Amino acid sequence: MSKRAVLEVIALDAEDAVAAQAGGADRLELVTDMAADGLTPSRETFAEIRAAVDISLRVMLRLADGFAAGDVDTLVRRARELRQEGVDEFVLGFLDEAGGPDLAAVETVVGALDGCRWTFHRAIDRAADRDALRKQLADLPGLDTYLTAGSAAGVDEGLTTLLAEAARSGEPGYEQQILVGGGLRLDHLPRLKAAGVDAFHIGGASRPDGWSAPVSSAAVARWRAAVDD
C-alpha cells in the first residue's frame, strides 16, 4: 500500500490545531505573527498545541520578516528552549546578502537542534541559485524537506520549476521531500501529483474567512480529499 501524501497546515494556536487535525492534516507548521510572514511561537503556545493534538508539529525559527538570520545567538537560545519544551521538528532558512544560503547561521542553528528533522522554508524561492543552495545544504543533519512554490511569486509562476525539481528526486541535493506551498490551489494538484510530488502546505487556503479567523476543518477536509484523490 502506498503511503499517503503529506498535508501540512499552518496553525497559530490550539484552536487552529484541533480544526486542522479534524480536517485530516498530517502535520502542522507552528508560527506566530503572519503579518510578518510567520515568526517563532512561544514555548507556551507550543505546549498548548502539543497538548491539544497528536500529529506532527514543525516549529518556525525566525525572528523577523525577511530571510536574514538576524541575531543568531537569540535563534539558538529559542531553539534550545523549544527543544526543552519537547519540540522535535523545526522550520528555518536564512540567506546572505548575495542570495546564497547563510551557511554560518544555518549550521549554527542546526547545531542546536540535536539532530531533529527540519524544513528549509521558502527562502529557497528567493535564492540566487536554487540548485547551488540545495547542494550546499545537502549534507546538513536533519534536513528532510524543502517548502517551496518554485518561485517567489508563487506556484503559478513556479510550477515548471517544481516539476523539473521533482523529476530530479534522488539526485545529489534533491533527496529531500518537496513540500509545495505558497499560492497553492486545488487545480495545481493534478500536475504536481502526476510528477510525484507528495507533500502539500496550506495557510490561507485553510481559512476561508481570512487570517483573522481560525482554521476551517471543512476547508482542510476538502484539501485532504483532493490530495488523496
C-alpha positions, 0 to 999 in steps of 0.5 A, a space after each residue: 500500500 502506498 503511503 499517503 501524501 503529506 498535508 501540512 497546515 499552518 496553525 497559530 494556536 490550539 484552536 487552529 490545531 484541533 480544526 486542522 487535525 479534524 480536517 485530516 492534516 498530517 502535520 502542522 507548521 507552528 508560527 506566530 505573527 503572519 503579518 510578518 510572514 510567520 515568526 517563532 511561537 512561544 514555548 507556551 503556545 507550543 505546549 498548548 498545541 502539543 497538548 491539544 493534538 497528536 500529529 506532527 508539529 514543525 516549529 518556525 525559527 525566525 525572528 523577523 520578516 525577511 530571510 536574514 538570520 538576524 541575531 543568531 545567538 537569540 535563534 539558538 537560545 529559542 531553539 534550545 528552549 523549544 527543544 526543552 519544551 519537547 519540540 522535535 521538528 523545526 522550520 528555518 532558512 536564512 540567506 546572505 546578502 548575495 542570495 546564497 544560503 547563510 551557511 554560518 547561521 544555518 549550521 549554527 542553528 542546526 547545531 542546536 537542534 540535536 539532530 531533529 528533522 527540519 524544513 528549509 522554508 521558502 527562502 529557497 524561492 528567493 535564492 540566487 541559485 536554487 540548485 547551488 543552495 540545495 547542494 550546499 545544504 545537502 549534507 546538513 543533519 536533519 534536513 528532510 524537506 524543502 517548502 517551496 512554490 518554485 518561485 517567489 511569486 508563487 506556484 503559478 509562476 513556479 510550477 515548471 520549476 517544481 516539476 523539473 525539481 521533482 523529476 530530479 528526486 534522488 539526485 545529489 541535493 534533491 533527496 529531500 521531500 518537496 513540500 509545495 506551498 505558497 499560492 497553492 490551489 486545488 487545480 495545481 494538484 493534478 500536475 504536481 501529483 502526476 510528477 510525484 510530488 507528495 507533500 502539500 502546505 496550506 495557510 490561507 487556503 485553510 481559512 476561508 474567512 481570512 487570517 483573522 479567523 481560525 482554521 476551517 476543518 471543512 476547508 482542510 477536509 476538502 484539501 485532504 480529499 483532493 490530495 488523496 484523490 
